[in-house]
Amino acid sequence: MIKSVKIVFFIFSILFFIILSSLVYFLVFKSEYYAKHELNRRVYEDRNKFIRGRILDRNNEILVYSEKNDRYQERIYNYGEAFLHPIGYFDNKYGMDGIESYMDEYLREPRGFVSNILKIFDNNDLMGSNVKLTLHKEIQQYAYDILGNNKGAIIVMNPSTGEIYSMISKPSFDPNNIDEVWNEVSKDDNAPLYNRAINGRYAPGSTFKVLTSVASIENIEDIQNRIFLDKGYIAFNQEEKLSNQNEKSYGEINLKEAFVNSSNVVFGELAIELGNKLLKEYAEKFYFNKNIHIEGFSVLKSYFPELQSNEVGLIAQSGIGQGGVLSTPLIMAMMASAVANNGILNNPYIISEILNYNLDIIKKNKPYVLSKVMEQDTSDILKDYMRGVVNENLSHIEEFLTINAAGKTGTADYKKNGIDGIPHSWFIGFAPYDNPIVAVSVIVEEGGEGRGIASYIAAKVMEKAINLLK
């Protein structure tokens, strides 16, 4: 009998300890989390105490606002699916995402001296702070429309400041209809919730030759005057080789000709000569393998591999943007921006200002430099090379010539279910050549050659952006 009592006492002691430990854990460590969680009813009531602030584009065009009906608010997204990925969504049932979530503490209640005085009197007509973005409404809408039904992403930015004018990811969905479409989009294999512009990682293909060129110009003596012999392929052994497209041979060519013609042979040889360690060092100057901080977003790292000296084939492939190299559209737009900006790499940003109800500035973000990734002389050479790509390979696209653009195409191979898929189509560039005001990165999944659809879309978007920004 005594033994049974001891067992029962022991069991109850353990249960009491578990309950007490859980109580301490939730009260001490998780209380703040649950107190602030968007699904907490008290937090929900607090949020509806004031009208939620607006989200504006760079010209104070209203992108998002709230209508209050009794105790509830309806969030209105004026431009629907075109702005989903840069803005996110706010919903009483599904919570928050993106800038709606990141800037919630400002959007949900008034800020500033006058607003704080009025809050004392429980004024329900008061509005939360407004968030102003660097996005340009018309550039964003145009870029979204011209990408059409393709899966992919577009980044348009100011190369001198890092301001993002447009961030497009497709497919998307309309956050105004979130309740009707949530079950469908959350299970969709095409991942409309996924922001391809900052989290999609793709082999950059020949667009990466910009970086390999930078490393070569700055580390290989007299590289611009060297004459390469391009036989159409490099053989590593009896089974492995790296070929130009269709094994086309360019014969004797210099570095600029190799860049303009996108010679895999020359850039594979350069990668081997530079070695993995040095090429990785330059990739990390451009923020591969590093975190990029943009307020309101979680940005996936782009990746450049560490390879052993005997992995010659992979080293060669890394010099042409294959062989394990993975990059986001964002980082490739940053690469184009650095060339346009005389070798200076700026941190990209999308939140410009926080404003009170009267549009007075409460907080303002300023551009800042991440690093100097190349010498100005090197950037001048790359500008000339990228201008050569447009003049010699893309002159059939009228808009490129009209805006005096420079760029680099890319055709990125990849495997789909273990089988070679249709390549992704890339373009990165800037314009105008002599005074760049826009830089762009475009990827179209399964779009084929880079000189095709990605270049066509980039030309249209860049021309539209330049005309709107003048």
N, C-alpha and C positions, 0 to 999 in steps of 0.2 A: 504493500500500500504506500509506504513512504517513498519507495523507488518510483512509483507511478506519479506521485505528486511532484517529485524532483524533475521528472521528464517533462511534465506539463509546464512546470515553472520555467524550465530551460527554454522550451519552445516559445512561451509567451515573452520571455526576456529577449529572445532573438527578434521576434516580431515587433516588440516595443522599440528595440534598437533600430530596426529597419525604418519604422515609421518616423522615429525621432530624427534619424539621419536624413531621410527624404525631406522632412519639414525644414530642417536647417539648410539643406541644399537649396530648396526652392525659395526660402525666405532670405537667405544671405547671398547666394550666388546667382539666382535666376529671377529675383523679384523685379529688378529693373527691366530685364528683357520682356517679361510678361506684362509689366505695367505699361510698357511702350508699344507692345505688339499691336499691329493695325487691326487685328480681329478682337482685341479686348473691347468689351462693350463701353467701358468708361472712356477709353481713348476715342472710340467711335463717336460718342456723344460730344466729347471735347472738340473733335474735328468739325463737327457740324454746328458748333457754337458760332462760328464765323464763316463767311463765304470764302471758299478756297480761292487762293490767288490765281492769277492768269499766267500762262506761259507765252512769251512773245518772241518773235523773230528779231533779227538785228535792226530792223526798221520799225519796230514796235507794232508790227502786224500781230493780231491776236491769233495764236495757234490753238490755245486751250483755255476754256473758262468754265465756270460753274453757274448753274441755275439752282436756286434754293426754293424748295416747296415744303412748307411746314417744317418738319424736323429733318427732312432729307435734302440731299444735294445731288444733282445730276451733272456729271462731268461731260462737257461737250468738246469733242475733238473736231475742229473745223475742217481739217484736211485728211481725216481718217487714216487709212493704211499707209499713206506716203510718209507720215511722220512717226509711225509706231516705234521704230527701232531707236531713233535718237531721243524720243520723249518718254517712251514707256506707257504705262497705263495706271489709272487709279480706279478701284472698284470696291464697293462695300463688301462684296462676296469674295472676290478673287485677290484682294489686297492691292499691292503697289509694285511697280517695277520701274527701273530706269531713273530718269530725272525726277519723275513724280515721287519716287521713293527717296532718292538721295536728298532732294530739296524739300522734303515734307515739312520739316520743322519751320521753314520760312513760309511755305505755301499755305499752311493750315491756320496761321494766325497773324494778325497785324504786327508790324515792327516799326520802330521809330518813335520819337518823343510824343508827337501828337496822337498817334495811334494808341500808345500806352496809356495816355490820359483818358481817351475815349473808352478803352477797354474797361476801365473802372466802373463805368456806368452801364456795363453789360449791353452795349450797342450791337444788336444782332445783324445790323446791316453793314458792319465793318467787314472789310475784305483782307485776307491774308496778303503777304508780300507777293509781288510779281517777280518772276524769273525771266530775264532776258537772255536769249541765246545768240550765238554767233551765226546760226543758220540763216540762210537767205530763203525766204518762203518760195520765191519763184524758181530759184536754182534747184531747190529740193524737189519741187513738184515736177519740173521739167525732167530732171535726171531720173526720177521714179518712172515717169511716163515712157521715156525713151528706152529704158531697159526692157520694157514690154513684158512678155510672158517668160522671159529667161530667168533662170536662177543665177544669182550672182550678187555683186556688190560694187558700189561706187563711192569714192571719197573725193571731195573737192575741197581744197584748202588754200589759205593764203601762205605762200612759201616764206614770206618775210616775218610773219607773226605766229603762225601755227593755228590761227582761227579756222575752224571747220565750217565751210559754207554749206556743205551737203554731206549727209551720211545715209546711203541707201543700202538696204538689204532686201532681197527678194528670195522666196515669197514672203508676204506679209499678211496682215488681216486688219480689219477696221475695229479699233477699240471701242467705238460707239456701240458695237454689236457684241461685245465680249461675252455676254451671258448666252447668246444664241449660238456662238461659234466655239466656245471654249473646249468642249469635249472633242470637237473635230480637230482643232488646231493643236491641242496638246498631244494628240496621238498621231498626227500627220508625219509620215516618213520624210517629207520635204522640209520639215522643221521651220515653220513660219515664225516661231517664237525666238529662233536663233539669230543673233545679230552677226551675219557673215562679215560685215565690214570691219569689225574689231575682234571677232572670235573665230572666224573661218580661217583655217590654216591650209594653205595650198603650196605645192611646189611652184616657185616663182618663174621657172623656166628662164628664158633668155633675158627677161628684165633684170635678172641678177647680174648679168654681165656688166651692168653699170658699176656695181661694187667691185667685181673682179678687175675691172679697168682701173678703178681708183687705186687699189692695192698694187697693181702692176706699175702704173705710172710713178707712184711714189717710192717704189722699192727695187725696181729693175732698171739699171742704168741704161740710158739711151734707148728705152723700149720703143719710143715712137718712130725711131729710124730703123728699127730691126725689120728685116724681111723674113716672113714666115713661109714655109712651104706647106700648103694645105692640099693633101692628097684625097680628101673626102672622108677619111676616117683615121683613128688611132687604134692600133692593135695592141692590147695589153698581153695577150697570150693567144693560144689557138682558138679559144672559145669566147673571149671577151674583147669587145671593141667599142669605141665611141665614134659615132658617125654624124656627119652633117645630114640635114634633111635630104632624103633620097640619095644619100652618099655623094652629093654634088661636090666636085672638086673646084676650089678657087685658085689653085696654083700659087704663085708668089704674090703675097699681099702684105701690106703693113698693118699696124694696129687699128687705124681708123677704118680701113677697108674691111678688116675682120669684124669690127664692131657693127658697121653699117650692114654687112652681109650676114651678120650673126653666125660666124663660123664657130661651130662647136669644137672643131679640131684645135683652133688657135687658143680658145679660152680653156679648153681642157688641158692643153700643154702649159698654159700660164698657171693654172691652178696647181699642177704638179711642180712646176718650178718654184712657185711661192711657198708651197707646203701648207698642210692643214693648219698648223699653229698660227702662221701669219695671216692666212685668209680668215680664220676664225676670229683673230684679233680685230681685223677690219670689220667683220660682220657685227661684232659686239660694239664697235664704235657706233654703228648704225642701230644699236639697241636690239639686235638679235640676242636671245638668251637672257634678256633683261626685262624687268617690269616697266611698263609705261603707265603713268598715272594720268587719267582724265577724270575730272570730277563727274560723278554720276554713272560711271561705267567700270566694269571689271573687264580688263583687256587681256586676252590670252597672249602669252609670250610667243614671238616668232622664234624659230629654232634653227641653229646651225650646228652640225654634228662635230664631235671630236673623233678624229679618225687616226688609226695607226699608220705609220709610214709605209707599211707593206700593202695597205689598201689603196693601191694606185688608181684602180678604176673608179672607186667611190670619190677619191680626192678630185679626179678629173671631172666627174659628174657634178660635184659640188660647185665647181667654177662656172657651170652653166645653169645653176639653179635647180639641179636634180640631186640624186644621191642622198636623200634624207633631209635636204634643206626645205623648210616650211616657213611661209611668211603670211601675215595677214595683209589684206588690202590697205589697212592703215599704215603699216610700216613701209610699204612700197610707195605710198603717197609721200611719206616723210623722206624717203630716199630721193625721190624726184625733187622735193622741196629743197633739200640740202644742196643739190647740184645748182638749182635756180638761185639759191640764196648764198652763193659764193662759199660754199662749204660749211655753213652754219646750220646746225640742226636745232629747230625750235620744238618745245614741247607742244603737242596739239591740245587744243581746248575748245569747249563748246558752250560752257556757261560764261556769259559775258558780265552780267550785272544782276544784282538783286535790288529791286525797286519797291518803294512803299506804294500805297494806294494812289498817290498823286504823281507817281512816276519819278519821284526824287530818289537819287542813288543812295542805297544803304551800304552796299558792298560792291567792289569792282575788281574783276580779275585782270591781270596784266600779263603780257607775253613774257616768257623767259626762255633762255637758251639752255638746251641740254648739253651740247658739246660742239666742238669744232671737229668735223669728221674728215675733212680734207683741206689741203691748202687752196687758196683762191686760184692759183695757176692751174691746179688740177681740175677745179670746177669749170674753169674757162675752157679747158680741153674737152671735158665731158659735154659741156653745152654745145660745142662745135660738132662733136660726134653725134649727139642726139638730134641736132638739127639736120645732119647728114642723113639720118635714118628717115626723117620725114620727107626731105627733098628727093631722095633717090628711091624710096620704097613706098611712100604713101602719098605721092603727089596726085593720085587719082581721087583723093578725098579733098574736095575743094575747101572745106572749112579750115583744114590745117594750114593751107597756104594763105587764106584770108587773115588768120590771126597770127601768122608767123610762129608756128608752134615747133617745139622740139620734143622728142620722145624716144621710147624703146618699146618694141613689141615683145611678146613672149608667148610661146606655145608650150604648155606644161603637160607632160605625159603623166598618167596615173593609172592605177589598177582599180577595176570595178568588179567585185566578187572574184578576184584573182585573175581577171582577164583584162587586157589592155582596153581602156575606155576611150571614148572620143576626147581628145585633149581639151583642156581649159584654155580659153583665149584671154590674154593679158595685154594691157597697155598702161604705161606710166609716162607722164610728161608734164610740160609746163608751157606757158605762153603769156605774153609775147616773148620771143627769144631775147630781145634786147632789153626788156624791162618786165620781168615776169610778175604777174599779179595773181595767177592761179596755177596750182599744181593739181594733178589728177591721178587717180589710180582706178582702173576698171578691170574687173574680172567677170567673165561670163562662163559659167560652168558648162562644160561640153560644148563650147562655142567654136572649137576648131582652131585654126591658125590665128595668131595674134594680130596679123595684118588685116584680118577680116572684121568680125563684128565688134570686138573690143575697141579697135582703133576707130571704127565708124562712130560708135557711141561716144567715145572720148572726145572726138572732134566736135560733135554736135554740142555736147555739154560744155566744153571749154569755150566755144564761140558764144553760147548763150550766157555763160557766166561773165565773160569779159564785157559783153554788151550791157549787161545789167549792173555791173560794178563801175562802169565809167562815170 
